[in-house]
Amino acid sequence: MSAPESNGTAVAPDSTVRFLNAIRKRIGTVVVGQDVVVERILIAMLTSGHLLLEGVPGLAKTLLVACLAKSVHLQFARIQFTIDLLPSDILGSEVLDPRTHEFKVNKGPVFTNLLLADEINRAAPKVQSALLEAMQERKATIGKEAFKLPSPFLVIATQNPVEQAGTFELPEAQLDRFMLRHRLKYPTREQEKEILTRNMALGIQRDGTGAVARTEFDVLSEEPVGTDADLVLAMEAASQIHVSETFTEHVLDAVFQTRNHPDVELGASPRAGIALLKASRARALIRGRGYVVPDDLYALAPDVLLHRMRLSYEALADGRRSDDVLQEILHDLTRGKRKQAIPVS
């Protein structure tokens, strides 16, 4: 893959880079490691894309999102998805006022800036589908009336990839609405030692005549590192990052090869290409560049493409994995090899 044009020596605005670095530093005071996850969360925030975090319990997924909300002073709401959750528990409902005998709208937790859908795969498909309109059109229909959601609006969902009892697999239509799907890893030994050291130093918090043990949530600073205006400027800066035509062609190659690979039954949709370009721009801004580079594509391709690919039955029977197929596609891009598209009958 040839390097795209770099638009000279363009760099991202200094004030925006300082703002984003301040967010990362603030999160780092509470969460140890997870630098890649923090970057993905910032990418989602800068591009108004939705993020699906996949990882076993205890990897600070909820803490990360709560810390981001307080760092930028965003309205934050958390929904714990369970089997008995109803769509109205997310969107809201019409309530009869006994005094006026008129129905009034009681808005649900979806009317926020940052919505954490915790363990989203534990809710029934009907409840999961309640988020589709909100995620795509950024509005919610209650009764016969549609209400616009606050701006910005971002959904960060979590799910446990190991425990399958009492869960419902997310359908392709909903997965496609997530801009990124990131798989969290365990911290390194050194990072986990730092986690234990910090936790031992938390102490207790007195409450009247009693006390409770402090947690990481208790040390979250209420003072934001920036304002809404800083976030808007950062979003504008991300939308102006230079993308060369060569880079766009490579994105197209990657997306089209997911559809034409013999082991893939369902390839990536056009949303995948849009997501790759937007995410690459945001990643370049976070790293202080005014232009995208091939490394942006390679780093983000797994998070953007893997959840949009479904292997054929024969490939799965042979023990093939989506990650193996994607690595082959990216390897072909590295060598500048473009496969011929298979004609559609």
C-alpha positions in Angstrom: 0.0 0.0 0.0 1.6 3.2 -1.1 1.7 6.2 1.3 -1.1 8.7 0.6 -0.4 12.3 0.0 0.3 14.0 3.4 -0.8 17.5 2.3 2.6 18.9 3.0 3.4 19.2 6.7 -0.1 19.9 7.9 -0.7 19.5 11.7 -3.8 19.5 13.8 -4.7 22.7 15.7 -2.6 23.0 18.9 -5.6 24.0 21.1 -7.6 20.9 19.9 -4.6 18.6 20.5 -4.1 20.0 24.0 -7.9 19.5 24.7 -7.8 15.9 23.6 -4.6 15.2 25.5 -6.1 16.7 28.6 -9.0 14.3 28.3 -6.7 11.3 28.0 -4.6 12.5 31.0 -7.7 13.0 33.1 -8.9 9.4 32.3 -5.4 8.1 33.0 -5.6 9.4 36.6 -8.4 7.0 37.2 -8.0 4.1 34.7 -4.6 2.4 34.3 -3.6 1.3 30.8 -6.4 0.8 28.2 -4.8 3.6 26.0 -6.2 2.1 22.8 -9.7 1.9 24.3 -9.5 5.6 25.3 -8.5 6.5 21.8 -11.4 4.5 20.4 -13.8 6.3 22.7 -12.4 9.7 21.7 -12.8 8.7 18.0 -16.4 7.9 18.6 -17.0 11.2 20.4 -15.3 13.2 17.6 -17.2 11.6 14.8 -20.6 11.1 16.6 -20.3 7.4 16.0 -21.4 4.6 18.3 -19.0 2.2 20.0 -19.4 -1.4 21.1 -17.0 -2.5 23.8 -16.5 -6.2 24.2 -14.7 -7.7 27.1 -15.0 -9.8 30.3 -16.3 -8.1 33.5 -13.9 -6.1 35.5 -11.9 -4.3 32.7 -13.2 -0.8 33.7 -15.6 -0.3 30.8 -18.2 1.5 32.8 -15.5 3.6 34.7 -14.0 4.7 31.3 -17.3 6.0 30.0 -18.2 7.7 33.3 -14.8 9.4 33.3 -15.2 10.6 29.7 -18.6 12.2 30.5 -17.2 14.1 33.5 -14.1 15.2 31.6 -16.1 17.0 28.9 -19.2 17.8 31.1 -21.6 15.7 29.0 -25.0 14.5 30.2 -24.5 10.8 31.1 -27.1 8.0 31.5 -26.5 4.3 32.1 -29.0 1.5 31.3 -28.4 -1.9 32.7 -29.9 -4.2 30.0 -31.7 -7.2 31.5 -34.2 -9.8 30.1 -37.2 -8.0 31.6 -36.3 -4.6 30.2 -39.0 -2.9 28.1 -38.6 -0.4 25.2 -40.3 2.2 27.3 -37.5 1.9 29.9 -35.2 3.3 27.3 -37.2 5.7 25.2 -39.8 6.8 27.7 -43.6 6.6 27.6 -46.9 8.5 27.6 -48.3 8.9 31.1 -51.9 9.9 31.9 -52.1 12.9 34.2 -55.1 12.2 36.5 -55.6 16.0 37.1 -55.9 17.1 33.5 -56.9 13.7 32.0 -54.3 14.3 29.3 -51.3 12.2 28.3 -47.9 13.7 29.0 -44.6 12.4 27.7 -42.1 11.1 30.2 -38.8 11.0 28.4 -36.5 8.0 29.1 -32.7 7.9 29.7 -32.0 7.9 25.9 -32.4 11.6 26.0 -28.8 12.3 27.0 -25.4 13.1 25.4 -23.6 9.9 26.4 -25.7 6.7 26.8 -24.0 3.6 28.3 -25.9 0.5 27.3 -24.4 -2.0 29.8 -24.5 -5.6 28.7 -26.7 -4.8 25.7 -26.9 -8.5 24.6 -28.9 -9.4 27.8 -32.1 -7.6 26.5 -34.6 -9.2 24.2 -34.4 -8.3 20.5 -37.5 -6.0 20.8 -35.7 -3.9 23.4 -32.4 -3.8 21.4 -34.4 -2.6 18.3 -35.7 0.3 20.3 -32.2 1.8 20.0 -32.0 1.5 16.2 -33.9 4.8 15.4 -32.0 6.7 18.1 -28.6 5.5 16.8 -29.3 6.1 13.1 -31.6 9.1 13.0 -30.9 10.6 16.5 -34.5 10.8 17.4 -36.9 8.8 19.5 -40.6 8.1 18.8 -42.9 8.1 21.9 -46.5 7.3 21.0 -47.2 9.2 17.8 -44.6 11.9 18.3 -40.9 12.0 17.4 -38.5 13.8 19.6 -35.0 15.0 18.6 -32.2 13.7 20.9 -29.7 16.1 22.5 -26.6 17.0 20.5 -24.1 15.4 20.7 -25.6 11.9 21.1 -23.4 8.9 21.5 -24.1 5.3 22.4 -21.4 3.2 24.0 -22.6 -0.4 24.6 -20.8 -3.2 26.4 -21.2 -7.0 26.2 -19.5 -10.0 27.7 -18.1 -12.3 24.9 -17.7 -15.3 27.2 -21.0 -15.7 29.1 -23.8 -16.7 26.7 -26.5 -17.9 29.2 -29.5 -15.5 29.0 -28.1 -13.4 26.2 -29.4 -12.6 22.7 -27.0 -12.1 19.8 -27.1 -8.7 18.2 -28.6 -8.8 14.7 -26.5 -7.6 11.7 -28.7 -4.5 11.3 -27.9 -3.3 14.8 -24.2 -4.3 14.6 -23.9 -2.2 11.5 -25.0 0.9 13.3 -22.0 0.6 15.6 -19.1 2.5 14.0 -16.5 0.6 16.0 -16.5 -2.7 17.9 -13.4 -2.9 20.1 -12.3 -6.0 22.1 -10.7 -5.1 25.4 -7.7 -7.1 26.7 -6.4 -7.8 30.1 -3.9 -5.3 31.5 -0.2 -6.2 31.6 1.3 -7.4 34.8 2.9 -4.0 35.5 -0.4 -2.2 34.8 -2.3 -4.6 37.1 0.2 -4.0 39.9 -0.4 -0.3 39.5 -4.2 -0.9 39.7 -3.8 -2.8 42.9 -1.5 -0.2 44.4 -3.9 2.6 43.6 -6.9 0.7 45.0 -5.1 0.0 48.3 -4.5 3.7 48.7 -8.2 4.7 48.3 -9.1 4.3 51.9 -12.6 5.0 53.2 -15.2 7.7 52.8 -17.0 8.9 56.0 -20.7 9.3 55.8 -22.2 10.8 59.0 -21.4 8.4 61.7 -20.6 5.6 59.3 -18.2 5.0 56.4 -17.8 3.1 53.2 -14.8 1.9 51.3 -13.9 4.2 48.5 -13.9 3.0 44.9 -12.4 4.4 41.7 -15.7 6.1 41.0 -15.2 8.2 44.1 -12.0 9.8 42.8 -13.5 11.0 39.5 -13.0 14.8 39.3 -16.2 16.8 38.8 -14.2 19.6 37.1 -14.3 19.2 33.2 -11.1 19.8 31.3 -13.0 21.6 28.5 -16.3 23.1 27.5 -18.9 22.2 24.9 -17.3 24.8 22.6 -14.0 22.9 22.9 -15.7 19.7 21.8 -17.4 21.4 18.9 -14.1 22.8 17.7 -12.5 19.4 18.0 -15.3 17.8 16.0 -14.9 20.5 13.3 -11.1 19.9 13.2 -11.6 16.2 12.7 -13.9 16.8 9.8 -11.3 18.9 8.1 -8.4 16.4 8.3 -6.9 15.9 4.8 -7.7 12.6 3.1 -6.0 11.9 -0.2 -7.7 10.2 -3.1 -5.2 7.3 -2.8 -6.2 6.7 0.8 -9.9 6.7 -0.2 -9.1 4.1 -2.9 -7.4 1.8 -0.3 -10.5 2.1 1.9 -12.7 1.1 -1.0 -10.3 -1.8 -1.8 -10.6 -3.1 1.8 -14.4 -2.9 1.9 -14.9 -4.4 -1.5 -12.6 -7.3 -0.8 -14.7 -8.2 2.2 -17.6 -8.7 -0.2 -15.6 -10.6 -2.8 -13.5 -12.9 -0.6 -14.5 -16.6 -1.1 -14.7 -17.3 2.6 -17.0 -14.3 3.4 -20.8 -14.8 3.1 -21.7 -11.3 4.1 -19.3 -8.4 3.5 -19.1 -4.9 4.9 -21.7 -2.3 4.0 -21.1 1.2 2.6 -21.3 2.3 6.3 -18.0 0.6 6.8 -16.1 2.8 4.3 -17.7 5.9 5.8 -16.7 4.7 9.3 -13.1 4.0 8.2 -12.6 7.5 6.7 -14.2 9.3 9.7 -12.3 7.2 12.3 -9.0 7.7 10.4 -9.5 11.4 10.4 -10.2 11.4 14.2 -7.2 9.2 14.9 -5.0 11.5 12.9 -6.3 14.5 14.9 -5.7 12.8 18.2 -2.1 12.1 17.2 -1.6 15.7 16.1 -1.6 15.2 12.4 -3.6 17.2 9.8 -3.7 14.2 7.4 -4.4 10.5 7.5 -1.7 7.8 6.9 -1.8 4.1 6.1 -1.3 3.2 9.8 -4.7 4.7 10.5 -6.4 2.3 8.2 -4.5 -0.8 9.4 -5.1 0.1 13.1 -8.8 0.8 12.7 -9.8 -1.9 10.2 -10.4 -4.7 12.7 -12.7 -2.5 14.8 -14.6 -1.2 11.8 -14.8 -4.3 9.6 -14.8 -7.5 11.7 -18.3 -7.0 13.1 -19.6 -6.3 9.6 -18.3 -9.6 8.2 -19.9 -13.0 8.4 -18.0 -16.1 7.2 -19.6 -18.8 5.1 -20.5 -22.1 6.7 -17.8 -23.9 4.8 -15.1 -21.4 6.1 -16.3 -21.9 9.6 -16.3 -25.7 9.2 -12.7 -25.4 8.1 -11.8 -23.5 11.3 -11.4 -20.1 9.6 -11.8 -16.9 11.6 -12.9 -13.5 10.5 -9.7 -12.0 11.8 -7.6 -14.4 9.7 -9.6 -13.3 6.5 -9.2 -9.6 7.3 -5.5 -10.0 7.9 -5.2 -11.6 4.4 -7.1 -8.6 2.9 -4.9 -6.1 4.7 -1.8 -8.0 3.6 -3.0 -7.8 0.0 -3.4 -4.0 0.4 0.2 -3.8 1.8 1.5 -5.5 -1.3 -0.6 -3.3 -3.6 -2.5 -6.4 -4.8 -6.1 -5.7 -5.8 -8.4 -8.7 -6.3 -10.8 -8.7 -9.2 -14.4 -8.2 -8.2 -16.6 -11.3 -8.6 -19.5 -10.3 -11.0 -22.9 -10.4 -9.4 -25.3 -12.7 -11.3 
